[in-house]
Amino acid sequence: MDQLKRQAAARALEEVRDGMQLGLGTGSTAKHFVELLGERVAAGLNVIGVPTSEATRADAERCGVPLTTLDEIDHLDITVDGADEIDPELNLIKGGGGALLREKIVAAASDRMIVIADDTKWVPTLGRFPLPVEVIPFGLGATRRGIEKAFAECGVSGQMAVRRAKDGHVFVTDGGHWIVDAQLGRIADPASLAKALSAIPGVVEHGLFIGLASSAVLAGGEGIRVIERR
């Protein structure tokens, strides 16, 4: 599986040109991209990146990739990031690594978003992977009731749980927020659910990435498959 992720990352790297400004995603697949990019930088490629998490920042610095921020530049040419699920419309569920807020900010500032993944992430309908919803800790009960109402209005339901870190404490994002993971099973209308969740006070962001991915690079046993947005 790790080899497939690296193959997808290598295919995405073929889209990078000298002088580009890049969004650097978070997660195990995106980490491969950062490592391969570092090798190209060491060989003379001139690029600059914006990391989507403190973990990616550390990886990029270790690999020698020059970094900047969206305060210092006004757009990105390409963001390369992984996903937890990808549907045929290239809608995504992201946030398994907890970086969904920064990932979405960076993706929205990019001319193109290339999603890299092994082909197990390709699904006919989103929802098998738990949907992360990033929330402010204050008033969590009210926020959860708002989320439940949004789910009901959009025809989905499932168990919600505040995400825990490996040490058992509440998982805290780089922005200081918490994440509620919702086991929904199937999301028939992800665009409507995304809109409903975004309207809830206390919800900072959610893991539904609608209309952001330009293409997906999927690596499987039969090779690389590239799917472009219709």
C-alpha positions, 0 to 999 in steps of 0.5 A: 500500500505504501508503494502505491501511495508513492507511485501516486505521489510520483505521478503528481510530481510530473505536473510540477514545473520550475517556479511554481508555488505549491500547496503541500498536503497532510497525511501519509500519501502527501508525505511521499510527495513532499519527500519526492519533491525534496529530491527534485529541489536538491537537484535544482528545481525552484519551487516554494510551498505552503504546508497544510499542517505543522507536521507537513511543515516539519517534513518539508523543512527536513526535505529541504523544500522552501516554504512560505505562507498565504500572507506572503503570496496571493495564490498557489499554482497546484495543491497536492494532497491526499484524501480519505474518500473520493467519489466519481464527481471528485468530491472528497472526504478529508480530515482523517489526519486532523488538518482539514481546515488548513487543507481547505484554505490552501486548496481554495487558494490554488489554481488546481488541486491534485488528489493522490491516493491508492485506489481503495480510496475511490468509492461510488458514494461518500460516507463509509469513512467517518466525516470529520467536523471541526468544532469550537469546544465552547458550546459543544452540546449546542453545536452537536444538536445543530449538526444532528439537525443538519444531518436529519434535514439532509437525510443522513444519520449516524453516531458522533464522537469527539476524536481522541488522540493516541494518549486518550485525551481529546484530539486538538487541531493545529488551530486549537479546535476539536473534531467530531467524527460522524459515522454516516455510512452513505451521503447521498447529497454531499453538496447539500450537507456541506452547505448545511454544516457550514451554516452552524455556529460553532462549526469551524469547518468540515471534511467535505471538499466539494468542487475543489479537486481538479484531478485524482491520481489513483495507484492500484495493482493495475497501474496509475489511473488519472481522473479529471473533473468533468 
